[in-house]
Amino acid sequence: MPKKRRNGGKNRYGRGSATAVRCSNCRRVVPKDKAIKRFVIRSLVEAAAVGDIAVASVYKAGQYSIPKVYIKTQYCVSCAKHARLVKSRSPVNRRIRAPPIRPRIGQKIKPLGKPARGVKMSARRLAIVSQWALRKH
């Protein structure tokens, strides 16, 4: 059987198994290293209500700060895909292990290089042939 991913969809090199966590959405048991994790920081008050609170407050605008909610969410693969937190990638793009680039204002983007670098020649050939087949049809 061909392998779909180099790491098998997990991040537990050198360990037999990882502790189980529950998906924040569907409560499915998923290994901690396989779960898609997101750290969400939100304001306790909605943006529409901030002005109302400022008007009704006794304190001046610079004297207080509205608290924030810090939530760590962990999703199973199916819920993360359904919520569009992760997207499926082509076999060639699956080899790119670097996280996606989030350009900031005024930041230049450096090219990542070949996606198939460090891969056996037969696997590169397979990727080239699959791209060619997609273009032909």
Secondary structure, 3 states (H helix, E strand, C coil): CCCCCCCCCCCCCCCCCCCEEECCCCCCEEECCCCEEEEEEEECCCHHHHHHHHHHCCCCHHHCCCCEEEEEEEECHHHHHHCCCCCCCCCCHHHCCCCCCCCCCCCCCCCCCCCCCCCCHHHHHHHHHHHHHHHHC
